[in-house]
Amino acid sequence: MNLQEQFEAAVANSKTLTEKPSNEILLKLYSLYKQATQGDNTEAAPSNPFDFVAKAKHDAWEKLKGITKESAIQQYIDLVQQLKG
């Protein structure tokens, strides 16, 4: 199974976790997924200062700037495997 296939399997597995991960883990999954599928964050920060969820997502993805697609994919796969136990 190549890296892309492993990533797709990990994405599917992330939706079948037996318990909901913490917000911190969910942000990590989100940001790694975005980095793996879209690359560096080029979106502007959310304009609504009270949209805390959008800001947290934006900031989490922004922190991964410069990480390669392959590295983000591998980190995502590893994190989902840890969560699946």
Secondary structure, DSSP 8 states (H G I E B T S, - for coil): --HHHHHHHHHHHHTT-SS---HHHHHHHHHHHHHHHH-S--S---S-TT-HHHHHHHHHHHTTTT--HHHHHHHHHHHHHHHH-
